[in-house]
Each structure stands twice: as C-alpha cells, then as structure tokens.
C-alpha cells in the first residue's frame, strides 16, 4: 500500500512538472500551443456571466440584510406606538390590529425575498464554480496533449538509426490517449458553455419578475395599512379638538381652546347663556347671539353642522341641556336653516 501511494505521488509530481515545463516553453515561444478561438469566446462570455452572477448575489444578500434590519426596527417602533397610544383613545384596538398587519407584511416580504429570489439566485450562481473546475481541467488536459504531441514530434525528428521503435509506439499511444481525453472535455464544454450563457436571460427575467412583484405587493399593502393608521390618528385629532380628552377642572371657567398649527387661541363661552362680548341687539326670538366661521369645518356625525369660512351661524339653546358638551355650541346656519352642534373655536362672536 505504501508503495502504491508513493508511486501515485511520484506520478503526480512528474505530471505537474511536465505541465509546468510545457507552459514555460509555450510562453517563451519555444513550442506551439493548440488554439481554439471559438472556445476562447465561450470562455470570455462565461467569465462575464460569472462576474455578473457574483455581483448580483452579493447585492441581493446585502439588500435582504437591510430589509430584515428595517423589519426589526419597524416592529420595535410599532410596539412603542402601541404602548404610547392610550387605551381610552379612539381607535386603540384598531391601531394594534394595523400594527400586527404591518408586521405580517414585513414577514411575508422578507420570506419571499429569501425563498423566491435569493435561493434561486444561489442555485444559479452555484453552477459557475463547478463549470470553472471543468474549464481548468480542460486547460490541464490541453497542456498534456500539447506536451505529448511535442514529445512524439521530437522522437519522429530524431535520427532513424538511433530511434527506439518501442518508445515511439508508447509515445504515440500516450499522445492518442491525451488527445482523446482533451477532445472529450473540449467537446462537452463547447456544448455546455453556450447553453449556460443563453440561460442568463430567462433566469434574470424570472428572478426580477418575482422580486419586483414582491416589492409591489408589499408597498401597495403597506400603503393601505398606513392609510388606516392615518385615519385613526385623524379621528383622534378631531376628538381632541372637541375637547374629548381635556382634563376637567374642579371650578370650570371659560376655556381657552387652541387649534393646531398656528391657529389663533380665542376665548369661547362654556355655555350658550354666556355671551362673551357678542352683540345681542335685534336678534330673532330664541337666538342668543351670532358667530362667524373663521375656519372650515366638516361634520363628523349627523348631529353636527358643517360650514365654510365666513358663514354666519345663529347660536341657540340646546334642546336637551344634558347633551351640551364643553367647547361646543348649538347653532343654525343663516340662509340654509341647517341646525347642529359645532366647535366654538372654529368661529368668533359677532
């Protein structure tokens, strides 16, 4: 067994030394080398294709890592919002549901990118190292073939009187074996390399279609979720303007209600019987005073009053005093006769 291993090792060293010598002679121009321009073109295409696949794989891996990082950040943010959003605020349960929907969308998106985009890309890219090994093997067998060809040619050119016919026979057999091995590999690569190169288009189309479709679904569904979240917060803002979440004082006075974003702060009466400086002369029966709309208001409920800036509203008593809300008045629009509740801080007394 030891002799067998030693013999194999010696044969391997001899083969490597022979190839190295042949390459040196070829590089120095001492001997010719077998040329194959068609194969060289296939090899250039293969190299470009492999480089493109490697880069795409690298960038997709980086992209998915970033997506998963944003996914984690999104979950943390939504968890914080759920804790901050108080349980008595409008839409509290809906906010939690939409946060869960957002998390599910991220999970589905990340899963699709990993299973339907990255895994096929890894499979596609895995072809290239094996094909590269086969190309390198073909290169070694080509060097062996050229070496055996040059050895046989040298024997043929030697003095016929000193020629060893047995050696010639062995050299010819070695040449034929080397040629057969090389041509078999060469023929396979002439078929496989163009086929692999042509496959790049269909792969890229399929992979990108999957990627872009996953992106489209994720962003469209996410937009719906965030639209629902925005509606929840908008409703909270409206109820806040009504004073639904204002802390009640033990001795209430006329409140000063502030509208958002640079709106003026103005004093409004806490009840229709407190005029607050409005003119009460020459008013129809039942009218406490008149106000003018300083901001547009769209009603949220059927018992509310919508109006545009500049419209005049006659303030009247509530039919049921128990229905009166702090910061809200009951009024009738001049001209249309529409009646309903409205926020006092959207108007000013006349």
C-alpha positions, 0 to 999 in steps of 0.5 A, spaced: 500 500 500 505 504 501 508 503 495 502 504 491 501 511 494 508 513 493 508 511 486 501 515 485 505 521 488 511 520 484 506 520 478 503 526 480 509 530 481 512 528 474 505 530 471 505 537 474 512 538 472 511 536 465 505 541 465 509 546 468 515 545 463 510 545 457 507 552 459 514 555 460 516 553 453 509 555 450 510 562 453 517 563 451 515 561 444 519 555 444 513 550 442 506 551 439 500 551 443 493 548 440 488 554 439 481 554 439 478 561 438 471 559 438 472 556 445 476 562 447 469 566 446 465 561 450 470 562 455 470 570 455 462 570 455 462 565 461 467 569 465 462 575 464 456 571 466 460 569 472 462 576 474 455 578 473 452 572 477 457 574 483 455 581 483 448 580 483 448 575 489 452 579 493 447 585 492 441 581 493 444 578 500 446 585 502 439 588 500 435 582 504 440 584 510 437 591 510 430 589 509 430 584 515 434 590 519 428 595 517 423 589 519 426 589 526 426 596 527 419 597 524 416 592 529 420 595 535 417 602 533 410 599 532 410 596 539 412 603 542 406 606 538 402 601 541 404 602 548 404 610 547 397 610 544 392 610 550 387 605 551 381 610 552 383 613 545 379 612 539 381 607 535 386 603 540 384 596 538 384 598 531 391 601 531 394 594 534 390 590 529 394 595 523 400 594 527 400 586 527 398 587 519 404 591 518 408 586 521 405 580 517 407 584 511 414 585 513 414 577 514 411 575 508 416 580 504 422 578 507 420 570 506 419 571 499 425 575 498 429 569 501 425 563 498 423 566 491 429 570 489 435 569 493 435 561 493 434 561 486 439 566 485 444 561 489 442 555 485 444 559 479 450 562 481 452 555 484 453 552 477 459 557 475 464 554 480 463 547 478 463 549 470 470 553 472 473 546 475 471 543 468 474 549 464 481 548 468 481 541 467 480 542 460 486 547 460 490 541 464 488 536 459 490 541 453 497 542 456 498 534 456 496 533 449 500 539 447 506 536 451 505 529 448 504 531 441 511 535 442 514 529 445 512 524 439 514 530 434 521 530 437 522 522 437 519 522 429 525 528 428 530 524 431 535 520 427 532 513 424 538 509 426 538 511 433 530 511 434 527 506 439 521 503 435 518 501 442 518 508 445 515 511 439 509 506 439 508 508 447 509 515 445 504 515 440 499 511 444 500 516 450 499 522 445 492 518 442 490 517 449 491 525 451 488 527 445 482 523 446 481 525 453 482 533 451 477 532 445 472 529 450 472 535 455 473 540 449 467 537 446 462 537 452 464 544 454 463 547 447 456 544 448 455 546 455 458 553 455 453 556 450 447 553 453 449 556 460 450 563 457 443 563 453 440 561 460 442 568 463 436 571 460 430 567 462 433 566 469 434 574 470 427 575 467 424 570 472 428 572 478 426 580 477 419 578 475 418 575 482 422 580 486 419 586 483 412 583 484 414 582 491 416 589 492 409 591 489 405 587 493 408 589 499 408 597 498 401 597 495 399 593 502 403 597 506 400 603 503 393 601 505 395 599 512 398 606 513 392 609 510 388 606 516 393 608 521 392 615 518 385 615 519 385 613 526 390 618 528 385 623 524 379 621 528 383 622 534 385 629 532 378 631 531 376 628 538 381 632 541 379 638 538 372 637 541 375 637 547 374 629 548 380 628 552 381 635 556 382 634 563 376 637 567 377 642 572 374 642 579 371 650 578 370 650 570 371 657 567 371 659 560 376 655 556 381 657 552 381 652 546 387 652 541 387 649 534 393 646 531 398 649 527 398 656 528 391 657 529 389 663 533 387 661 541 380 665 542 376 665 548 369 661 547 363 661 552 362 654 556 355 655 555 350 658 550 347 663 556 354 666 556 355 671 551 362 673 551 362 680 548 357 678 542 352 683 540 345 681 542 341 687 539 335 685 534 336 678 534 330 673 532 326 670 538 330 664 541 337 666 538 342 668 543 347 671 539 351 670 532 358 667 530 362 667 524 366 661 521 373 663 521 375 656 519 372 650 515 369 645 518 366 638 516 361 634 520 363 628 523 356 625 525 349 627 523 348 631 529 353 636 527 353 642 522 358 643 517 360 650 514 365 654 510 369 660 512 365 666 513 358 663 514 354 666 519 351 661 524 345 663 529 347 660 536 341 657 540 339 653 546 340 646 546 334 642 546 336 637 551 341 641 556 344 634 558 347 633 551 351 640 551 358 638 551 364 643 553 367 647 547 361 646 543 355 650 541 348 649 538 347 653 532 343 654 525 346 656 519 343 663 516 340 662 509 340 654 509 336 653 516 341 647 517 341 646 525 347 642 529 352 642 534 359 645 532 366 647 535 366 654 538 373 655 536 372 654 529 368 661 529 368 668 533 362 672 536 359 677 532 
